Amino acid sequence: MTGILIKKLFNDKEYFRKLIFIALPIVVQNLITSSLNIMDTIMVGRLGEISIASVGVGNQIFLFFNILSMGISSGCGVFISQYWGKGDVKNIRKVFGIAIIGVILLSLPFMIVIQLAPEFVIGIFNKEIGVLEQGSKYIEIVSISYIFTALTFAISTGSRCLERTRPPMVVSVLALLVNGSLNYILIFGKLGFEEMGVAGAAIGTLIARIFEFLLLFIYIFKTNKYLFGSFKDMIDSSWEFTKRVLILVRDVVLNELFWGLAAVIYSIIYGHIGSSALAAIQIYNMVQTFFLILIFGLATASSVMVGKELGMCDFKKTKEYGYYSLILGTIIGVLMSILVFITAPYIVKVFNITETVRNDAKLILYIAALIFTLRSVNIVLIVGTLRGGGDAKFGMRTEAITMWLIGLPLALIGAFVLKLPVYGVVALTFAEEAIKCGICVKRLMSEKWMNRVTE
C-alpha cells in the first residue's frame, strides 16, 4: 500500500504543481524570516549571554501571542479555503471580517498588560537583575508592534487560502530586510546613531512590523477583489454563521493555546535552571525554527489544498493529498534530522557564549535531531492535513493530552526532582512527540478527519 502511494505521489504532476505554487513562496518567506532572525540573535549574542536570555524571554512572550493570533487566522482560513473551493466570495469576505476583528481584540490586552507591567511579565520567566532590566526594556517597545503583526497574519492567511501566496512573501521579504538593517544600525550604533543594544533591536522590529502591515494592506486592498469587500460585506454575518466559524476557530486557538502555554512553561522551567540554560534553549529554538521552514511550508500548503478539494466535494483527491503530505513530511523530516546532526557543532561556534552554554546547546541539538522526523510528521498532520480537513478539534485534543499529560510532567520531574542538566530535561520532553505521531497517523488512516465545515 505504502509503495503504491509513493509511486503515485511522484507521478502526480498536478499535485506537485499545486504544492510548489502554494508552498514555495511560503518557504522563501519563512527562510528569509528565519535567516534574519538568526542574524538578529547573532547580533544580540555579541552583547553576551544576558542579552541573549533577555531577548529570548521577550521572544517567548511574542511566540505565545503569535500562535494565538495565527490560531484565529488559521481557523478562519479553513473556512476561506473551503469557500474558495465552492467559489463563494460573499462568505469568504464574512469570514475574513471575523478574522480581522478577532486579532484586534486579541492584541489589545497583551499590549496593555505589557505596557503597564513589563518587569512583572519578564519576572515570570527569570528574575535575574540583568534579564529583568534588558528584557522589560525590550518587550515594552516590541509589544506596540503586536497589533500590526496580528493584522498582517490575518491578511496573509486570507491571501494564501485564496492561493495568492506571492504578495505576502514579497512584502515580508522587504519588511524583514528593513528589520535586519535597522537592527544592525541601532544595536551597534552605526551610521551616526547611538549604540542602543537590546532596545535598538526592539525599535528595529517595531518599525519593520508597521511597514510590513501598511504595505501588505494597501496592496491586497487594491488588488484582491475576493478578500476585501465593503465594510458592510465584512461585518454582515448572522450570529449563526459567526458561531459556526467561531467553534472551529476556538478549536484551533485552543490547540495553539495549549501548545503556547506549554512552551511558556517550558521556558519558565529552563529559566529556573539558570540563564545559561535559557541561552542554550534560545539557540536551540532559533535553529529548530530554521530547520522547520520546509515542514511549515508543506503543512500550510496541505491545509489550503485539502480544504479546497474538500470544498469541491472531491473526497478521493482530498484523501490522496492527506497521504501525500504524510509521505513528504516523513522524507523531509529524515533529511532535516541528518542536517541538524551534522551542522550542530558548527552552529554553536558562531555565538559569543561560555563553553558550558556551547556544550549544552550542542547536546540539545543532537537530541533534537533524533526526534526531528516525528516532529515533522506531527506538524504536517495537525497544522496541515487535519486542520484543512476541518478536524481541528482532534488536533487540539491530541496536543493538549500529549503536551500537558506527558511532556510537561516529564520536564518538571527532570528539572526539579531528578535535577538533570538542561539537555537531559529536553530529552525527556521528546517522549510526547513519539506518542503524538502514532495518534495522528492513526487518525489520518481512519478517514474521519474529512469534514466540510461550510455545510
Sequence and secondary structure as in RCSB ss.txt:
>XXXX:A:sequence
MTGILIKKLFNDKEYFRKLIFIALPIVVQNLITSSLNIMDTIMVGRLGEISIASVGVGNQIFLFFNILSMGISSG
CGVFISQYWGKGDVKNIRKVFGIAIIGVILLSLPFMIVIQLAPEFVIGIFNKEIGVLEQGSKYIEIVSISYIFTA
LTFAISTGSRCLERTRPPMVVSVLALLVNGSLNYILIFGKLGFEEMGVAGAAIGTLIARIFEFLLLFIYIFKTNK
YLFGSFKDMIDSSWEFTKRVLILVRDVVLNELFWGLAAVIYSIIYGHIGSSALAAIQIYNMVQTFFLILIFGLAT
ASSVMVGKELGMCDFKKTKEYGYYSLILGTIIGVLMSILVFITAPYIVKVFNITETVRNDAKLILYIAALIFTLR
SVNIVLIVGTLRGGGDAKFGMRTEAITMWLIGLPLALIGAFVLKLPVYGVVALTFAEEAIKCGICVKRLMSEKWM
NRVTE
>XXXX:A:secstr
 HHHHHHHHHH HHHHHHHHHHHHHHHHHHHHHHHHHHHHHHHHHTT HHHHHHHHHHHHHHHHHHHHHHHHHHH
HHHHHHHHHHHT HHHHHHHHHHHHHHHHHHHHHHHHHHHH HHHHHHTT   HHHHHHHHHHHHHHGGGHHHHH
HHHHHHHHHHHTT  HHHHHHHHHHHHHHHHHHHHHHHT TT    THHHHHHHHHHHHHHHHHHHHHHHHHH T
TT   HHHHH   HHHHHHHHHHHHHHHHHHHHHHHHHHHHHHHHHHH HHHHHHHHHHHHHHHHHTHHHHHHHH
HHHHHHHHHHHTT HHHHHHHHHHHHHHHHHHHHHHHHHHHHHHHHHGGGS   HHHHHHHHHHHHHHHHHHHHH
HHHHIIIIIIIHHTT HHHHHHHHHHHIIIIIHHHHHIIIIIS   HHHHHHHHTHHHHHHHHHHHHHHHHTTT 
  TT 
